[in-house]
Amino acid sequence: MSSEYKNIFNPITIKGLTYKNRLEVSPHVPGWGAVDGTVTAETEAFWRAYARGGAALINMGNCAIDMAEAKDEAMQIDLSRDEVIVGLSHLRETCAQFGSVLSLEINHCGRGAGKYYPDQLRYGPSNIPLPDEAFAYHARGEKVPDVIPMSTDKIYETVEKFARAASRCKRAGFEHLLIHGAHGNLITQFLSPMSNKRNDNYGGSLHNRARFGVEVMQAIREAIGHDIVIEMRVSSEDGIPEGVQTAELIEFARMLEDYVDVFIVSYGMMGMPQLLNKMMAGPYHPYLHNLEYIKAFKAGLKRAKVSAVGTLQNLDNCEYILANGWADFTALCRPFIADPALAKKGARNKRDEIRPCVRCMLCGIRVSSWFTCGCSVNPYSGKELEFPEGRVYKTDAPKKVMVVGGGLAGLQAAWSGTERGHEVTVFEKTDVLGGNFNHVGTLPFKQDARAFYEYFMPKATSCGAKFVLNTEVTRELVESEKPDVVIVAAGAEHIKPPIPGIDGAHVHFAHEADRGTVALGKRVAVIGAGTVGLESALNLAREGHEVTVIDFVYPENIESMTARFELPALLAQEKDTKLYYGTIVEQIGADTIVCRDRTSCKSFEVPCDNVLIAAGLRPRTEIYEEILHNNAVSECDIYLVGDVKAPRQIGQAVNEAFDVVVHI
């Protein structure tokens, strides 16, 4: 069988090392390292999944050259100790069994060392702290910790630490190494005029600002020789006026071509929230947003290969880039987390079997919040040691499972439950399966959620479970069915606040407008500045409506980072939009809303033709309360999953349902 992706599955050889395809797992940190920075069984199982899934090149992200000064994430791999070599060598051999090349990202985070470890010393080219860290300290009224400008001796010492780290990797048998020269880490801090204000040989001109990075690469080559393939991660642009521009970065890359074989071209930097969306773009941003920079690097380099990264998202985009000769490799992160078997499924022309990433950033949020990696659409992520083959194992004691509710959580329970070998029946009170999940993906920029919906629904509804529609579950029904286990996934209903005038004909729920089932006038007011309300508002603004969003809460009380930062920033870019926080809606009239500012207590009116409600969800707990005490199933065998526990996102619903049903 020949793959339809001819360019992706065309091997490439560099310095005698053959990569079986052009798919690279871009660097990320799963949070599975040991406390002492060595490889754990969980670490090995996590990276093994990508190798088993067919990726040619796999990069372990952000491995520190010095845990005392360069540690900026929990449970990183420590490259400053010889003890790490044994675990790394075994992990490399494990990946090689599947024909995959394992690499790791050698890094010093510089001034970012205190981001998660406030007492840690921060070294950098100049005393300029990370912008977001400085903001946080100022907001608390505290002094911002100093960044210690590196002396010449400290620079030499750090260069040597890079070389020793690379040498340990060579001793572990690595044939490919990745050096982190992007995203505002130490090499970039020296390169960027924003963070480098030195007036010695390491500051000022591009040649001087590049000196540290050049010396690091020279030292690494002297330590490991020229047979090992070296890749370097670079940001194509800082994305800020005072930062490094593309032309300078290409010139920097040219300085390194004697030492570097491949450049993986990313964008942006850590420590600046407005640039994180360029590094790890969410669903509101277009695919291939980094492509023009990748093309510029490919055209500007003489010898080195280029790896493309940045919202490639699927194999079609990878093939498009490779077919046009704009890059030699294509690197993806979140799509591989969503489906570690992405490469094999593509090679076997099973694109419909690929589990699509929804770009929700749950994986990154978990790791940055001191959890291990997880995924909204892949419930096996982070559980590779328990499910090493990425599938549910058959039980020796099948049970009769009753699922209450046919929404996302209920369908996931049915799918995984039947895979486990249980007899599953889903009872849905309406005449259609899907519940609130049917509303995802209706907006133009929700194409990733729509792709997951189209992947998930056919598989879940044809999993072998029995589906009973138009049936309300009662205590009597549970007792007559006599299941061994009941999984309550009854979902939630949209809240309609008790506001005078809210039952007017011009008032609708936001999801109804998203689906285009209601006609809207020019001026639209949205009650609710959560993700649902802001997404609806953003779509309407882009369609040309005048949009006003109103919410009772203040911005600092909004938990969702997307709703607090990203969506308001995008909405502000659209014309004729307003956003009122800390505002009470007192009455809805025929063509106005009467509001009151919570701080000033002043009233004001918002003119509108229509009002959309996005006030959240209320869990349908009454079903659980009714059936909890019955004569058929013990209380310990009744479980709550999904929105019925509390309003949930896709990832929570999928993972909760999976975790319950595979362990009963």
N, C-alpha and C positions, 0 to 999 in steps of 0.2 A: 504494500500500500504506500502510495506517495502522498505526502501532505500537500494541501492546497497552498500552504505558506512556504513557497519555494525558497525565499530569501531567509526567512527565520531559521529554517532547518538546513541551511547550507553551512557546514563546518568551516572553521577558520583556525589557522595555526599561527602562533606567535612564539618565536624563539624555541621551536620544537614542541611546544605545548598546544595540543589540539583541543578546541572547545567544540563540543558536538553540535551546538546550535548557537544562535545569536541572542539567547535570552539570559539575562543576568538578574539575579535577585539583588536589588539595591539594598544598601546597608540599613539595618535597623536593630534595635536592642530589645530582646524579649523579656529581659529582667529575670533570667534563669541562672545567672552565674552564682557561684558560692560566695559566702561572706568574705572569704579570703581571695576572691577574684579568680578562682580556678573553675574548670569545666565540671558541671554536674551532669547527672544522668538526664535531667530534664533539658539541659542545654543541648545535649547530643540528640535527644529525641526530636527537639524542635527543629534543628537544622537538617536532620536526616530526612524529614518529611519533604523538604524542597528537592533534595537529591533523588529520593524515590519518585518524586513527581516529574523529573526530567529536566530541571534547569541545568544549563551548562556551567554557569558560574554563580556561586553563592557567596555573598559577602556578610560576614558577621560584623555588625555595626559598632562603632565607637568603643574600641578597646584602648584602655588608657596606658600610656607609657610610664606613668608615675601616679600611683593611687593617692599619694600624699598631696600632690599639687595639681593633678590633671583629671581628677575624678569629678564627673558632673551628672552621673546617673546611677541609680541603685543597681547593684549586682552586675557591674561591668566585669569584663575579663581584664585581668591585671597582667600586662606584658612586662612588668619590671621584675618579675620573679621567675627563676628557673623552674620552680615547681609547676608552673602552668604548662610546661612543654609536654608532659605525659598526656594530659587530657586533650590538648590540642592535636597531638599527633594521632591519637585514637579517633578523634572526631574527623580529622582530615581523611583518614583511611576509610572510615565509615561512609563518607560521601563519595569517595573514589570507587567504592564497590558498585555504585550506580552510574559510574562514568562522569560524575560531576567534579568540577574543580572548586575546592573550598578556599576562600580568601578571608581576610579580616581587615577591618579598618583601623589603622594605627593612628592614634589621635592624642593631642594635648589640647584641652579646651581653653587654656589661658585664663582670661578674666571671667569666664563662665564657671569657674570652679566653685564659687560660692552660691550658685543658683539654688541648689538643693541642700547644700552643706554650708550653712552660714558662717561657721567657725573656720572654714578652710581658707588657707591663704590664696589670694588671687594674684597671679602674675600675668603681666602683659607688656606690650611695648611702651605704654604710657599709662598714667593714672586716669583712665577714662572708664568708668563702670559700664556694665550693660544697661542700655536705656530702660528696659522694663524692670530691672532690679533696682535701679536708682528711683524710678517712679514709686515702686512699692515701699521703699524705705522712707521717701519723702511723705508718702500718704500716711505712714504711721508716726510721722514726726521724729524719725530717727536719723542718725548720721549714716550716710552711705559709706560702706566699707571701702577703704582705699584699694586700688589696684596697684600692686608693687611694680614699678618699672624695672624691667630685667636689666641687670648689669651685663657687661660684656662677658664676664665669667659665667653668669647664669645662663646666658645664651649658649655659650660653648657647652656647658653642662647639659642643657636641654637637647641640643643637637646630638650629643652623645647618647642620650637616653632614647631618642628616636632610633639611632643606629643599633643600639643593644636590643631594643624591642624587635626590630626587623631580624636581627641575628637569631633571636630565640625562635621566631617563626620559621626561619630556615632550618634550624635544628629540629623543628617539629615536622619537617618534610614539606612545608608549603612551597608551591611552585608559582604562586600568584599572590601579590600583596597589594593592598589599597592604602594609600596615604590620604588622610583627611586634610585637604587644603581649601575647604569651603565653609559656608554657613557661619562665618564669624568665629571660627575656632582660631587657635594661636597663629597658624601660618597666615590666615586671612587677616588677623588683627595687625600683623606686621605690614601686610600688603596694603591695607586700606588707610587712606589719609584721614578717615573719620576717627579711627582708633589709634593711629600712629602719629604722634606729634614730636618724635625724636629729632634731634639736630646733630646726631652722630652718623656713623656709616650705615646705620640701620633705619634711617629716616630721611624724609625729604623727597628726593627723586624716586622715580619708579625703580631704577636700578638698585638704589639703597633699600627701599621698602621690600624689594623682592629678595634681598640678600639672605635673610633668614631662611626662607623656603628653599632657595638654591643650595645653601649650606646643608640643610637637612637632607635633601635628596643626594647630594654628593656623598655625605657620610653614610647614608643607607647603602648606596651602591658600593662603596669601599668595603662595607661590612658583609654584604651578601653576594657580591659579584654581579656579573651581567647576564647570568643565565635565567634568573628568576624574572618573571613578568611583573612589572610595577605599573599599577594604575593609580591615578591621582584624581581625587574628587575636587572639582573647582566650581565656584559660583560664577555663572556667566556674567553676573552683574550684582552689585550690592542692592540695587533698587532704590538708592537714595542719592541726592545730588552730590553730597560730600563724600560718597563712597567710591569704590573702584568701578570704573566703567568698562564696557566690553572690550574696547580696543586695548586697554592696558592689561586686561586679563589674558587676552590672546597673546600679547607680547610676553607676559610672564610665562605662559605655557611654552612659548618658543624657547625661552631661556632654559627650560627643563627638558627639552626633547632628547638630549643626550642621556637622560636618566629615566625618563618616563615613557612607557610604551603605549599606554591608553589613558585618555582623559575622559572621565565621566562628568558631563556638563550639567550642573544643576543651577539653582538660582536662589538669591536671597540670603538671609542670615537669621540666626537665633537671637533672642533678646529684643526683638522688635516685632510686636504682634502683627503690625500691618504688613510684614514681609513673610510671616509664616505661611500665609495662603499661597505664596509663590513657591515655597518649598514643598508644602503638603496641601495642595489645592483642594478645597471642598467642592460640594456639588454645584455651587453657583458659578463656578469658573469653567471656561471652555477647556476641552481637551487640547493637548499639544501646545500649551501656552508658552513653552520654552523653546519651541522649534526654531524660531528665527535665530536665537543665540547659538543653538546647536549647529545650524547651517554655517554661521559665521566662524565658529571654531573649526569645523571640518574644512572650510575653505582656507582658513588662516594658518593651519599647521602643515608642516612639510612632510613629517614622517609618522608621527604618532597616530594611533587609531583614536576614534571617538565613540563613546557610549552615550546614547541619548537617554535622558530621564526627565520626568516631569509630566504627570497626567497622561501618560501613554494609554493607560487604562485597559486596553484590550489588544488582542493579537492582530486585528485588522490595522490598527494604528502603527504597530511595530512593523508589520510587513510594508506598509506605505512608506515609512521612513527608510527602511533598508533598501527597498526597490528603487528609490530615488537617489541612493548613494549618499544620503545626508549623515549617516552614521554607520559604524561597523558592528556595534552591539546595541541592544535595546534593554533598558533596565526598568524593572517594575518592583514595587514594594507591596503596597496594599492589595493589588490583584493577586499576588502570590500568597499573601496571608489568607485572603478569601478562598483561594483554591490552590493549594500547593501542587496539585497535579495539572496545573494550567498548561505546562509544556507538553506533557504526554497527551492530553486531550486534544491539543492543537495538532500535534503530529499525527494523531489517529483520525483527524477530521471529525472530531466530536465537539464542535464548538457549542452546540446546544447543551452539552453536559458541563460546561465551565460555569462554576458558581461566580456570579459577577459581584465585584466590590461596589459598595454604595457610597464610598468616599465620606463616610461619617466621622472618621478619625477616632473611633472607639479604641483602636489598637494603641495609638499614640497617647490618648488621654489616660488610658489605664497605666501605661508604663510611667508616664510623667507624674501620676498620682500614687506611685509606689505599689502598683499591682503588676502582675505578670501580663504578658501580651494576651489579648483576646480579640474576638472578631464578631461583628454583628451578624454576619451571614454564615459564618463557619463555626459551628459550635465545638468543633474538634480543636480549634486553635487554643494553645495553652494546655491542652490535655493530651499531647502527643505520647506521653509515657503510658497513659491509660489506654489510649487507642492508637497504637503505633502504625496501624494500617489505614487510619483515617476512616474507619467504619465501625458500626455497632456490631458487637458479637451476639450470637443467638443465646438466649437464656435456656437453662435446663429446667426452669420452672415457670412456664408461660402462665400469664394471668389474664383474667377477663378485666379489661380496662374500659371504663366509661368516661368519655371526655364531654364536658359540658361547654359547648360553644365552638363554633367553627371558624373563628378568626385566625389570625396568624399563630398565636400561641397554641390554640387547639389543634390546628393543622400540623404544626411541628410535632406536637405530642403524638398525633396519629401516625405521621410518617416515621418517626424514630421508634415509636412503640411497635409498629408492625415489623420494622427491621429487626427489632430485638426478639420478635417471635411471639408477642402478645396478641391476644384477640381484642381488637380495639373497635369501639363503636362511638361515633361522634354524633351528639344530639345538638342540632342548631334550631333555634326558635323561629328563624325567618326561612324564606324559600331560596336563599342564596348563601354560599360559603364565602368566607373572606372577611366579613365584618368591616371594621374601620381600615383594615389593610387594603381594601378595595379602593380607598381614596388616595393611596400613595401614587406618586409618579404621574399625576395628572398635569402638573405644571411643566412648562418647557424645560426648565433647568433641573427637573427631577428625573432626568433620563436614567440615572444610575439606579434609583429606587424602582423605576418602571422596569428596568432590565431584570432586577432581582424578582420582582413580582411575576414577570413572565416566565422566569426560570422556575420559581418556587411553586406556583399554583398548580401547574399540570402534574408535577411530581407528587405533591402532597395529596392531591385529590385522586390520584390513581395508585396510591401506595398499598392498597389492599385492605384498608380499613372500611368499615361499614358506616355510611352517612345517613342519618335520619333527620330530614328537614321538617320545618313547620311544627316543631315539637318543643314545648316548654318543659324543662326538667323540674319535677317536684319530688318531694320526699317519697310519695307513693310510687313514682316511677323508679326511683333508685331501689326501693325495696322489692319491686316486682322484677327488676332486671338482675338483682343480686350480683353486682360486680365485685371483684376482689379489690379494685382500686377505683377511686373517682378523682379525675383531674378537672378542676373547675377553671375554665378559661372563658368565662362569660363576658369578658370585655368591659367596656365602659361606654357611657353615653355622653353626648355633648352637653355641656352646662349652658343653660339659658338664665342669665342673671335676672333677679327680680327688679328690673328697671321699668319705670312707667313708659309705655309706648313700645316695649320690645316685641310685642306681638303684631306690630304693624306689617302691612303687606310688603313694604319696602325693606324689611329686615330679614336677613338670611344668615345661615351658618357659613363660615368661610369656605368649608370644603365644598359646599354647593356651588359657590362662585368659581372655585378652582376647577370644577368639572364642567363649567359652562352651562349649567342647567338652569340658571336664573339670569335674567336680563338686568344689566346695571347701567346707571346713568353716568354722567361725566365725573361727578364728585362722590367719592366713596369714603366713608369713615369705618375704620376697623377697631373694634373693641377687643384689645388683647395684644400685647407686644411680646408674646412668646414666639417660638419658632413658627408655629402654624400661622399666626396672625401676620408676622413680618414677611413670611414667604408669600402669602397671598397679596400683601401690600406691594411687595417688590414686583410681582408679576403684573399687577394692575397698573403700577406706575410705568412699567416698560410698555404696556399696551396703550399708554396715553391718558390714563385717568388721573385726576387730582386726588391724592390719597392722604388721609390723616389717620394716624394710629394713636390710640389712647389707651393708657394702662394705669391702674391704681398704684402699682408698685413703683419704686424708684430703681434706677438702673443697677445700683450696687446690690440690690436684693434679687436680681435675676441670676439663677444658677447656671443656666446654659451659656457657655462661652459664645456659641453661635448667635444666640439671641441677644446677648449683651454687647458683643463687639462687631462680629462680621456682618450680620444682616443690617443693623442700623447704619454701618458705614456704606454698604452697598445702596441702601435706600436713600442716603443723603446725596448720592451721586445723580439721582434722578430728579428731574424738575417737578415742581408743584407737589412736593411731599412735606409733611409735617409730622413730628413725633412728640407726643406729650406724655411724660412720665409723672407719677405722683398726682394723678388726676382722677377725680370721681366723676362718673357719668350719672347725672341726676335725672335726666329725662330725655327721651327720644321723641322728637317731633316729626312732622311731615317732611320738613326740609332742613332741619337743624338738630343738633345735639346740644343740650345744655350741660356744661361741665363746670367743675369747681376745682381749683388748684389746692391741693392738700396743704401746701406750705403757706401760701398767702391768703387762702380762703376766698380768693376772688373768683367770681363766676365769669364765664365767657361762653360764647356759642361757636359751634363748628358747623358751617353750612354743608349739607350733603344731600345727595339724591337717594343714596342707599346706605344701609348700615350692615356690616358683616360682624358676626359674633365669633370670636376665637378665645373664649374664656376658659378653656381647659375641658377636662373630662371628669366625670364622676363614676367611680368603679361600681359595677353592678353586684354589690356584696350580698344583696338580699337572697340570692339563690344559694350562696354558700351558707348563710345563716339558717336557711330553711332545711337544708339537707344534712347539716353537720351531725346532728344527733338522730340516727335512724336505726332500724332493726336489721340492716343488711351489711353495712360497712363500718368498720371502726373509725373513730376520729383520726387516728394516726395514719389511716389509709386514704384520707381525703386531702388533696393538695390544691393550692392556689397558684396559678401562673398567669403572667401577662397583665393586662390592664385591670383585671379584677382585683389585683393586689394594690396597684397604684398606677397612674398613667405611665405608660411605657413607650420606649422607642423600640425600633425593630430589633436591635441587639439584645435587649433585655427580654423581650418576649421569646425570641428564638432560643436563647441560652437557658432561660428558666425552664421552658417546656422540655428541652432536650435533657437537661440535668436531672429532672424529676423522673422522666419516663425510662431512661436507660439504667436507673438505679433502683427501681422498684422490684 
